[in-house]
Amino acid sequence: MYSIILAGGSGSRLWPLSRDLYPKQLLNINSDKSLLQATFARLCELMPVENIVSITNGKHLSNVKGQLAEYSKDVSVLSEPTAKNTAPAIAAATKFIMTKEEDPIILVVPSDSLIKNTKNFVSTVNKAEKLAQEGYIVTFGIEPSYPETGYGYINVLKQPLLDGFRVKEFVEKPDLKTAKKYLEEGTYYWNGGIFMFKASVMMEELKKYQPHIFEVADEFDFSKNSIIEYNVFNKMPSISIDYAVMEKSDKIALIKLESDWNDLGSWQSIYDVSPKDENNNVLIGNVVDIDSKDSLVYSSSKLVSTIGMENTVVVETEDAILVCDKDKTQDVKKVYEILKEKHDDRHLIHKTVYRPWGFYTVTAQGDGFLSKLIHVNPKQKLSLQSHNHRSEHWVVMSGKAKVILDSTEYILDKGNSIDIPLKAIHSLQNPFDTDLEIIEAQLGDLLIEDDIIRYEDMYGRV
């Protein structure tokens, strides 16, 4: 068995915690692992590491690789050169896997589902494999526990098919009245976005219902490397696997997911899975509350104090605050879209930005200058790089730094500083056992992250 982890997406309904450049699958939510890492670890119970292929977009590639490097240095991560939705992603990843094995069973999972009962998940996958071997594309349905309006539903025929059912239809996210009707009928399941199929069956169905995707996928050449070429992938239409195949094919079967499941797609879902206090509140971080009920309050840094709220969500990050009725959390995506339309970077990125080597926080910014606090984890290093538009000045605040500057090596202790001239080739490194923190002051006419020319990089970003 092989697996494809769909590791793209923006997680816009979890704004302001989830941002376009650091979405929810990369966040640690109710765990010491990110959702992506938890997904990968769960799949390791089913197959060897080398059989797990993640596919993401270019802007998330370094973070995905960095997080999965904790499990293996040889993880397979494909990078979509442009976002085209799930059908092209699955087609590309399937063709990549078929260079390793001619016609394997492939399990497709999203990277952002919360599943704690791994034993039951593994048991369900093993049952689904029998259906996939029979030539069905198997979708994993979640038995609804309440009339959710934020999920798509799958309706099945009542007559059993091995351990599952034939699928009658896929339906869009319903209104509340319709969702209640689905719950009463008992043949509707939530669509969790988990699929299983033989590689040949999926490619046959793509050829039948999406011949253009099939033809473009046939142009991929993974015999030498795992690069998805832009000029090929850009020919793909932007379409989900549901619209492309699942809603058209007569080979779709459903098996009930026997484990717990939550897609953590909204602040309501975070509330649902989190421990509550005696007033049914979820209080996370630096929070002081008096007499609130049925509410979620999340603080990333600042003290958040709340009094007498009911059924309310409050989320604080360094640069944004969300306050909304807990029943309206599906509408948070609208705020994200408004910020995107206004070109407001607060939909895109946090003041604190995570990288494979650690993170940095922008502390001040103005005309021609920018300052950061840079945190480098032990045994990690930034790429060997240069800048065409800025010079930098580094001051070590804690730990010890190794600096490469135009082929010369420097060791800087706490309080030491160094200038990095314009266009100088340099690298900040921490080969030591303790965390390194420096203050970086940038001066120049263009202070953007794109002003980086990389020469060497341990995370494969060259």
C-alpha positions, -999 to +999 in steps of 0.1 A: +000+000+000+011+036-007-003+069+005-007+104-008-009+132+018-026+163+004-007+190+022-018+222+005-046+245+015-049+277+034-071+269+064-089+302+060-117+294+084-091+292+112-078+327+106-061+345+123-042+315+137-040+299+102-024+320+074-019+314+038+019+309+042+015+289+075-018+271+073-035+249+099-019+216+088+015+230+100+001+241+133+003+223+166-033+221+178-041+202+210-008+182+204+029+184+205+028+174+168+014+194+139-016+180+121+007+171+092+031+153+115+003+134+132-011+124+098+023+111+087+028+092+120-006+076+116+002+063+081+035+049+094+013+023+112+001+011+078+031+012+056+069+020+054+080+056+054+092+054+018+056+045+006+042+078+019+042+107-006+032+142+004+022+168-022+020+205-014+025+238-032+058+256-035+052+282-008+048+254+018+075+230+005+103+240+029+080+238+060+065+205+050+099+190+043+112+204+076+084+190+097+086+155+081+124+154+084+118+144+120+106+110+107+130+104+079+155+123+058+143+106+027+106+115+028+090+121-007+075+155-010+062+167-044+058+204-051+029+218-072+043+247-091+008+263-091-024+256-072-048+235-093-070+218-066-071+181-056-077+163-089-045+174-106-026+169-073-038+133-070-032+126-107+004+138-104+012+119-072-004+087-085+018+089-116+048+094-093+039+064-072+034+043-104+071+048-112+078+029-079+052+001-084+031-006-114-004-008-099-005-004-061-034+004-038-032+041-028-047+057+002-053+095-001-056+115+030-059+152+038-031+166+061-054+184+084-077+158+099-076+151+137-078+114+143-068+101+177-079+065+175-052+052+152-061+015+159-096+019+146-084+040+117-059+012+107-087-014+110-110+007+087-082+011+061-076-027+060-113-033+054-114-007+026-084-024+009-106-053+001-131-031-018-102-013-036-088-046-047-123-053-063-119-022-084-139+003-064-128+038-055-135+038-018-145+069+001-144+069+039-176+083+053-180+098+088-213+090+105-228+124+114-234+131+151-252+164+145-267+184+115-234+200+104-238+226+076-201+230+069-194+196+054-204+179+022-224+147+025-224+113+008-257+093+004-254+055+001-277+027-009-289+006+020-278-028+006-243-037+020-213-042-003-187-063+015-179-041+045-193-009+029-220+004+006-224+016-029-225+054-032-258+069-046-248+106-047-225+133-033-243+164-021-231+199-013-229+216+021-266+218+031-286+244+050-297+235+086-331+221+076-316+198+050-288+187+073-314+177+099-332+157+072-300+139+062-294+130+099-329+115+102-327+094+070-296+075+083-280+069+048-260+101+047-223+104+058-200+134+061-174+135+034-140+134+051-119+137+019-102+103+025-101+079-005-086+046-016-081+031-050-060+009-073-038+033-093-050+018-126-087+023-116-082+060-108-063+066-140-090+048-160-117+070-144-097+101-151-093+090-187-131+085-189-143+116-171-114+140-173-094+131-204-074+164-203-061+156-168-052+121-179-034+133-210-014+160-191-005+135-163+009+112-190+035+139-198+050+138-163+085+122-163+095+110-128+121+086-141+150+109-131+136+131-103+105+142-085+101+176-101+066+186-114+074+209-143+054+241-143+049+242-181+032+207-178+013+211-146+000+245-156-020+228-184-042+212-158-077+225-150-084+236-115-109+211-102-115+190-071-114+152-072-150+152-061-162+171-091-137+155-115-143+118-107-162+109-075-195+125-084-194+109-119-180+074-115-202+043-111-173+026-092-176+045-059-181+027-026-182+040+009-169+025+041-178+039+075-148+054+093-147+035+126-124+059+144-130+095+157-126+123+131-126+160+130-113+182+102-106+211+126-120+234+099-134+261+121-131+275+156-163+256+165-145+224+157-115+234+179-140+241+207-157+207+202-124+187+207-109+208+235-112+203+272-138+225+289-139+242+323-169+241+347-187+268+327-181+249+294-154+273+283-123+265+264-095+289+276-062+286+258-031+306+266-028+338+287-065+342+295-084+355+326-121+350+324-150+360+348-185+344+344-184+335+307-201+304+294-199+282+263-171+303+249-136+298+234-108+323+242-074+318+226-044+339+234-011+335+216+008+361+237-011+390+252-032+388+283-069+384+271-095+391+298-132+384+292-162+390+314-197+376+310-196+363+274-218+336+261-213+314+230-185+336+218-151+330+202-121+353+209-088+347+192-057+369+197-025+367+176+004+392+174-012+413+147-050+404+146-080+397+169-111+378+160-143+381+179-174+362+167-205+343+177-196+306+181-224+297+156-209+320+129-173+305+128-179+292+092-180+329+082-144+336+093-134+327+058-151+358+046-128+380+067-098+361+051-112+368+016-117+405+023-081+409+036-069+390+004-089+414-018-074+444+000-039+430-004-036+431+034-007+407+043-025+397+075-043+370+055-009+358+042+016+357+070+021+361+108+046+385+123+062+353+135+072+331+105+083+295+110+111+280+089+127+245+090+156+259+110+134+278+136+115+310+133+117+348+131+095+376+143+093+411+127+098+435+156+098+469+137+095+481+101+097+515+084+110+534+054+142+516+044+146+495+076+133+463+091+143+445+123+137+408+133+143+385+162+157+353+147+156+320+166+178+292+153+172+257+168+203+236+178+221+219+150+203+239+124+215+265+099+202+291+074+211+287+037+243+301+023+228+332+006+232+368-006+209+398-011+209+423-039+189+450-021+198+450+016+226+449+041+222+433+075+236+438+110+234+409+135+237+410+173+237+378+193+213+380+221+216+344+235+235+313+226+264+312+202+265+318+165+286+304+137+287+329+108+301+323+073+309+356+056+326+355+021+343+321+029+355+333+064+341+316+095+333+336+127+321+323+161+301+350+179+292+349+216+264+367+234+267+405+228+289+401+197+278+416+164+287+415+127+279+435+096+267+416+064+273+439+034+252+442+004+257+411-020+280+394+005+276+356+005+268+345+041+251+320+064+239+321+100+244+287+117+239+271+151+260+239+153+257+240+191+234+223+217+215+254+228+191+278+211+205+308+192+187+342+191+199+372+173+186+406+164+188+414+127+186+449+114+180+452+076+187+484+056+179+488+020+155+499-007+136+465-010+132+446+022+113+414+011+119+377+016+122+372-022+155+391-021+174+359-013+198+341-036+206+307-022+238+288-030+236+259-005+207+247+017+203+217+039+165+218+034+166+215-004+155+250-012+182+258-037 
